């Protein structure tokens, strides 16, 4: 018999019918009541066993963590805490779980630290917290694709292995099939990458942007949504070495249009989870409230989780130039009283998370989009303004997190782009194909990048980015 997902059963009004469920035992008490969960919902379904007429050998195997198949009648529950329950007619053990082994894992019914859960990342999705996070992550990913599809964007898969460094930072993972113990060398003693698989030096991508631009200049509006990699030795709660990026690129679109899209997109996906993930959001909100009780009052969030999401969806994003933001920060109380870890002294400073959060949470009290940044602190592909010192860049700033989106109007002028590449030492031969897009029908175009895990972090209220991706990759950690 086909089995029914528990989420469906808990919502149905078709009682006194036979159903089959499959899932994992969360609890078994009094040799009678089984709490069963199959991952489709936060809630368990109670299955009531007639233990007097059930084989003792089967009862002995109904342990926490075991996989079981249960068939029975769905009835209105006689007990408190659940609307319906299953009166068990038949039970089959699909996969056993030894209680002594379970005690050594995070499946044991006691509170475990997030660090302990990371050590057993292969099991943590069976906990309430990570079940909620991963269901929400899945819904967010669906909303991303749904949004761009309804807006007429085309989904493009850009290369994971590439010879270009879109960010120009050099923090890339090398890809090679050379014998690392005895690599071929050139006459001057350097590794001879001409003998490598691709005949040249290649890396894992840090961004699909450059390739995405080429497709926007043919299809109009495109987006990428895929894995990206940074070999940045940042062992923080906000950085991963492997993460997913959402990167739309639009032809015939200037910075204003880019900012419009970023705001509309973010509001859409957050509204989607507010409308479709209330159970998981409520659980994560309560979890966050309990976690914050252990923090000093000054470090607690002034908003509950769903309030924070609505703070973004229900407020217009304030658009502020970098120059105006620097003036605000320079004259702010925290700066004057030397409360910032990174004091703002002069125009040209690279803003830190504490500055971004001050602008959002204290000064404007709404999400903020900063634009027209100093050219010296931004990437080569951003369009140079007429002042010669700023570029058409923009960052979207959120409460509690700071920057969540970075984007720009791209430099469409061939001569200016070549000069900018030359200034930072990028050879024209290296990006000849990118320059071609400026030779054959160049036009104003724009795009942005959003780290998907940063979005999931914000949406779930988690404090460490390692807890919003199934298997985090960080410095000195590639377990599982």
MIMAR-595830 format. One record per residue (C-alpha): residue number from 1; x, y, z. Coordinates in steps of 0.05 Angstrom, whole numbers, plus 5000, padded with zeros to 4 digits. Example, Ala and Ser with C-alpha at 12.3 -4.5 7.8 and 13.67 -1.06 7.14 Angstrom:
<recs>
1_5246_4910_5156 $
2_5273_4979_5143 $
</recs>
This chain:
<recs>
1_5000_5000_5000 $
2_5025_5070_4983 $
3_5042_5108_5046 $
4_5018_5178_5064 $
5_5063_5233_5088 $
6_5051_5254_5161 $
7_5043_5327_5142 $
8_4983_5308_5099 $
9_4951_5264_5153 $
10_4956_5318_5206 $
11_4916_5365_5162 $
12_4864_5317_5134 $
13_4791_5314_5155 $
14_4782_5244_5125 $
15_4779_5205_5191 $
16_4760_5132_5203 $
17_4798_5111_5141 $
18_4858_5064_5134 $
19_4926_5096_5123 $
20_4997_5072_5119 $
21_5055_5116_5145 $
22_5130_5105_5145 $
23_5179_5143_5188 $
24_5228_5142_5246 $
25_5210_5132_5318 $
26_5221_5194_5360 $
27_5193_5165_5424 $
28_5159_5103_5450 $
29_5125_5103_5518 $
30_5084_5054_5559 $
31_5095_5002_5505 $
32_5035_5035_5472 $
33_5047_5105_5444 $
34_5095_5114_5385 $
35_5114_5185_5364 $
36_5131_5179_5290 $
37_5163_5231_5246 $
38_5179_5226_5171 $
39_5211_5294_5159 $
40_5151_5324_5123 $
41_5132_5366_5183 $
42_5158_5389_5251 $
43_5102_5351_5286 $
44_5100_5276_5301 $
45_5039_5233_5293 $
46_5019_5190_5351 $
47_5008_5117_5335 $
48_4971_5077_5388 $
49_4993_5004_5393 $
50_4952_4947_5421 $
51_5013_4918_5456 $
52_4976_4859_5486 $
53_4964_4833_5416 $
54_5031_4853_5386 $
55_5091_4805_5381 $
56_5140_4819_5438 $
57_5199_4814_5390 $
58_5170_4871_5348 $
59_5157_4913_5411 $
60_5230_4903_5432 $
61_5253_4934_5366 $
62_5209_4997_5370 $
63_5267_5040_5393 $
64_5284_5113_5381 $
65_5315_5120_5312 $
66_5284_5057_5283 $
67_5249_5061_5216 $
68_5179_5031_5217 $
69_5118_5021_5172 $
70_5051_5028_5207 $
71_4982_5015_5179 $
72_4919_5032_5216 $
73_4857_5076_5223 $
74_4862_5151_5230 $
75_4819_5174_5289 $
76_4805_5235_5330 $
77_4855_5233_5388 $
78_4830_5219_5457 $
79_4891_5249_5489 $
80_4918_5320_5494 $
81_4970_5350_5447 $
82_4945_5323_5381 $
83_4882_5328_5339 $
84_4887_5259_5307 $
85_4924_5194_5318 $
86_4931_5126_5285 $
87_4902_5064_5316 $
88_4954_5013_5295 $
89_4931_4950_5259 $
90_4998_4928_5232 $
91_5070_4948_5245 $
92_5133_4928_5209 $
93_5205_4944_5230 $
94_5240_4970_5167 $
95_5307_4987_5200 $
96_5330_4974_5270 $
97_5367_5021_5317 $
98_5405_4994_5376 $
99_5388_5035_5439 $
100_5460_5031_5464 $
101_5486_5059_5398 $
102_5432_5113_5397 $
103_5455_5137_5466 $
104_5522_5156_5435 $
105_5490_5200_5382 $
106_5449_5263_5376 $
107_5387_5220_5365 $
108_5385_5209_5440 $
109_5327_5249_5470 $
110_5365_5304_5506 $
111_5388_5374_5489 $
112_5452_5377_5447 $
113_5495_5437_5431 $
114_5499_5462_5359 $
115_5573_5445_5359 $
116_5556_5373_5378 $
117_5504_5371_5322 $
118_5557_5394_5272 $
119_5601_5336_5292 $
120_5545_5289_5271 $
121_5520_5328_5211 $
122_5496_5264_5178 $
123_5444_5255_5234 $
124_5426_5327_5252 $
125_5371_5334_5200 $
126_5331_5285_5243 $
127_5327_5337_5299 $
128_5271_5388_5303 $
129_5317_5447_5293 $
130_5352_5421_5230 $
131_5289_5391_5201 $
132_5258_5460_5206 $
133_5319_5495_5176 $
134_5325_5448_5117 $
135_5251_5449_5100 $
136_5255_5525_5101 $
137_5318_5525_5059 $
138_5283_5481_5008 $
139_5223_5528_5005 $
140_5268_5588_4997 $
141_5304_5555_4939 $
142_5237_5540_4906 $
143_5216_5613_4915 $
144_5280_5637_4882 $
145_5266_5597_4819 $
146_5192_5615_4820 $
147_5207_5689_4825 $
148_5255_5692_4767 $
149_5211_5647_4725 $
150_5150_5693_4735 $
151_5194_5753_4718 $
152_5216_5723_4651 $
153_5287_5706_4670 $
154_5324_5646_4641 $
155_5362_5599_4687 $
156_5434_5590_4664 $
157_5486_5541_4691 $
158_5554_5574_4691 $
159_5619_5534_4697 $
160_5642_5508_4764 $
161_5713_5498_4736 $
162_5740_5563_4707 $
163_5804_5598_4689 $
164_5778_5668_4709 $
165_5776_5702_4777 $
166_5713_5744_4776 $
167_5729_5779_4841 $
168_5803_5791_4826 $
169_5820_5771_4897 $
170_5859_5707_4881 $
171_5825_5667_4936 $
172_5811_5606_4892 $
173_5817_5531_4898 $
174_5861_5501_4845 $
175_5835_5444_4801 $
176_5887_5396_4774 $
177_5899_5323_4756 $
178_5975_5330_4756 $
179_6015_5284_4801 $
180_6026_5331_4861 $
181_6086_5290_4884 $
182_6120_5298_4817 $
183_6088_5353_4775 $
184_6118_5370_4707 $
185_6160_5433_4708 $
186_6177_5487_4657 $
187_6249_5507_4642 $
188_6246_5561_4695 $
189_6223_5511_4748 $
190_6149_5529_4751 $
191_6093_5478_4746 $
192_6077_5465_4673 $
193_6002_5471_4671 $
194_6003_5461_4595 $
195_6007_5387_4613 $
196_5948_5390_4659 $
197_5879_5364_4641 $
198_5853_5430_4613 $
199_5921_5452_4586 $
200_5922_5513_4632 $
201_5914_5533_4705 $
202_5842_5525_4728 $
203_5803_5536_4792 $
204_5735_5526_4825 $
205_5691_5586_4810 $
206_5683_5644_4859 $
207_5624_5671_4818 $
208_5585_5657_4755 $
209_5578_5731_4741 $
210_5625_5741_4682 $
211_5597_5682_4644 $
212_5527_5705_4666 $
213_5538_5773_4634 $
214_5554_5741_4567 $
215_5488_5704_4569 $
216_5448_5766_4591 $
217_5477_5800_4529 $
218_5441_5749_4486 $
219_5380_5726_4526 $
220_5364_5792_4560 $
221_5351_5771_4632 $
222_5384_5710_4663 $
223_5401_5684_4732 $
224_5449_5632_4760 $
225_5438_5593_4824 $
226_5495_5546_4839 $
227_5555_5529_4883 $
228_5614_5577_4889 $
229_5680_5570_4926 $
230_5726_5617_4964 $
231_5794_5595_4991 $
232_5790_5650_5043 $
233_5818_5630_5111 $
234_5760_5661_5149 $
235_5740_5617_5207 $
236_5679_5659_5227 $
237_5605_5648_5237 $
238_5591_5684_5171 $
239_5639_5651_5122 $
240_5639_5585_5084 $
241_5689_5558_5034 $
242_5633_5527_4993 $
243_5566_5562_4987 $
244_5510_5576_4938 $
245_5502_5641_4900 $
246_5441_5672_4865 $
247_5465_5719_4810 $
248_5416_5753_4762 $
249_5443_5793_4704 $
250_5401_5840_4662 $
251_5414_5873_4594 $
252_5389_5944_4584 $
253_5384_5955_4659 $
254_5418_6010_4699 $
255_5434_6013_4773 $
256_5365_6039_4792 $
257_5333_5980_4757 $
258_5382_5934_4792 $
259_5363_5962_4860 $
260_5289_5955_4843 $
261_5298_5882_4825 $
262_5339_5866_4888 $
263_5286_5896_4933 $
264_5228_5863_4898 $
265_5263_5796_4896 $
266_5281_5794_4970 $
267_5211_5815_4991 $
268_5181_5761_4947 $
269_5222_5703_4974 $
270_5214_5724_5046 $
271_5139_5734_5037 $
272_5137_5664_5007 $
273_5164_5631_5070 $
274_5121_5675_5115 $
275_5061_5648_5078 $
276_5084_5575_5070 $
277_5130_5558_5129 $
278_5092_5584_5190 $
279_5100_5521_5232 $
280_5176_5518_5222 $
281_5183_5594_5231 $
282_5144_5592_5296 $
283_5189_5536_5322 $
284_5253_5573_5301 $
285_5226_5637_5331 $
286_5215_5604_5398 $
287_5283_5571_5394 $
288_5315_5640_5382 $
289_5277_5670_5441 $
290_5304_5616_5487 $
291_5375_5625_5460 $
292_5373_5700_5470 $
293_5354_5694_5543 $
294_5426_5673_5557 $
295_5453_5737_5525 $
296_5462_5805_5558 $
297_5402_5851_5546 $
298_5442_5896_5500 $
299_5460_5838_5453 $
300_5389_5813_5445 $
301_5350_5825_5381 $
302_5296_5879_5389 $
303_5252_5838_5342 $
304_5225_5768_5341 $
305_5242_5726_5280 $
306_5178_5736_5241 $
307_5178_5809_5260 $
308_5247_5815_5230 $
309_5224_5783_5165 $
310_5164_5830_5162 $
311_5211_5888_5177 $
312_5242_5873_5109 $
313_5179_5856_5071 $
314_5136_5913_5096 $
315_5187_5971_5093 $
316_5212_6007_5032 $
317_5288_6001_5027 $
318_5322_6067_5039 $
319_5371_6086_4984 $
320_5432_6123_5009 $
321_5497_6142_4974 $
322_5562_6116_5004 $
323_5584_6189_5014 $
324_5520_6206_5054 $
325_5529_6142_5095 $
326_5601_6160_5113 $
327_5578_6229_5137 $
328_5524_6196_5180 $
329_5572_6145_5209 $
330_5628_6196_5220 $
331_5581_6240_5261 $
332_5546_6183_5298 $
333_5550_6175_5373 $
334_5584_6106_5370 $
335_5638_6135_5325 $
336_5649_6198_5367 $
337_5650_6157_5431 $
338_5698_6106_5399 $
339_5648_6049_5407 $
340_5659_6022_5336 $
341_5713_5969_5331 $
342_5732_6002_5265 $
343_5726_6078_5273 $
344_5704_6117_5212 $
345_5754_6172_5198 $
346_5755_6188_5125 $
347_5717_6179_5060 $
348_5741_6115_5026 $
349_5735_6069_5086 $
350_5710_5999_5072 $
351_5647_5992_5115 $
352_5644_5936_5166 $
353_5583_5897_5190 $
354_5578_5941_5252 $
355_5572_6004_5208 $
356_5520_5971_5162 $
357_5478_5948_5221 $
358_5481_6017_5253 $
359_5452_6048_5190 $
360_5396_5996_5186 $
361_5378_5985_5259 $
362_5393_6052_5292 $
363_5394_6108_5241 $
364_5343_6092_5186 $
365_5305_6035_5221 $
366_5292_6000_5154 $
367_5332_5960_5103 $
368_5383_6003_5067 $
369_5414_6002_4998 $
370_5481_6038_4994 $
371_5505_6059_4925 $
372_5562_6095_4889 $
373_5621_6066_4927 $
374_5694_6087_4920 $
375_5724_6053_4859 $
376_5786_6033_4899 $
377_5748_5985_4944 $
378_5705_5953_4889 $
379_5716_5903_4832 $
380_5743_5922_4763 $
381_5678_5906_4725 $
382_5636_5960_4760 $
383_5618_6022_4719 $
384_5659_6083_4734 $
385_5620_6146_4749 $
386_5634_6213_4716 $
387_5670_6236_4779 $
388_5724_6186_4764 $
389_5728_6162_4837 $
390_5663_6124_4849 $
391_5630_6065_4815 $
392_5557_6046_4804 $
393_5558_5993_4858 $
394_5504_5977_4909 $
395_5498_5936_4972 $
396_5433_5915_5007 $
397_5438_5918_5083 $
398_5394_5878_5131 $
399_5383_5881_5206 $
400_5425_5833_5247 $
401_5468_5814_5188 $
402_5493_5875_5150 $
403_5507_5864_5075 $
404_5465_5810_5043 $
405_5468_5831_4970 $
406_5525_5862_4929 $
407_5515_5885_4858 $
408_5531_5938_4806 $
409_5518_5967_4739 $
410_5572_5935_4696 $
411_5624_5975_4658 $
412_5599_5972_4586 $
413_5652_6017_4555 $
414_5708_5976_4524 $
415_5763_6029_4532 $
416_5746_6042_4606 $
417_5742_5968_4622 $
418_5810_5955_4590 $
419_5841_6011_4630 $
420_5812_5984_4695 $
421_5837_5913_4680 $
422_5906_5940_4663 $
423_5909_5979_4729 $
424_5901_5916_4770 $
425_5943_5871_4726 $
426_5890_5829_4689 $
427_5916_5811_4620 $
428_5869_5824_4562 $
429_5884_5755_4534 $
430_5858_5724_4597 $
431_5788_5754_4589 $
432_5786_5764_4513 $
433_5717_5732_4510 $
434_5691_5779_4564 $
435_5718_5839_4526 $
436_5684_5814_4463 $
437_5616_5829_4495 $
438_5637_5902_4495 $
439_5657_5898_4422 $
440_5594_5868_4393 $
441_5532_5908_4414 $
442_5552_5931_4483 $
443_5496_5961_4525 $
444_5480_5984_4595 $
445_5472_5922_4639 $
446_5470_5905_4712 $
447_5467_5848_4762 $
448_5478_5828_4834 $
449_5499_5769_4877 $
450_5465_5742_4938 $
451_5496_5688_4981 $
452_5440_5638_4991 $
453_5465_5616_5059 $
454_5465_5688_5084 $
455_5391_5691_5064 $
456_5376_5625_5099 $
457_5414_5650_5160 $
458_5371_5712_5163 $
459_5306_5674_5150 $
460_5318_5621_5204 $
461_5348_5666_5258 $
462_5408_5620_5265 $
463_5473_5653_5287 $
464_5524_5609_5251 $
465_5525_5599_5176 $
466_5550_5528_5186 $
467_5481_5510_5211 $
468_5442_5529_5148 $
469_5478_5484_5097 $
470_5475_5408_5102 $
471_5551_5396_5104 $
472_5592_5459_5118 $
473_5660_5468_5086 $
474_5706_5512_5127 $
475_5781_5518_5140 $
476_5807_5450_5166 $
477_5739_5419_5158 $
478_5715_5376_5100 $
479_5682_5320_5141 $
480_5626_5278_5112 $
</recs>
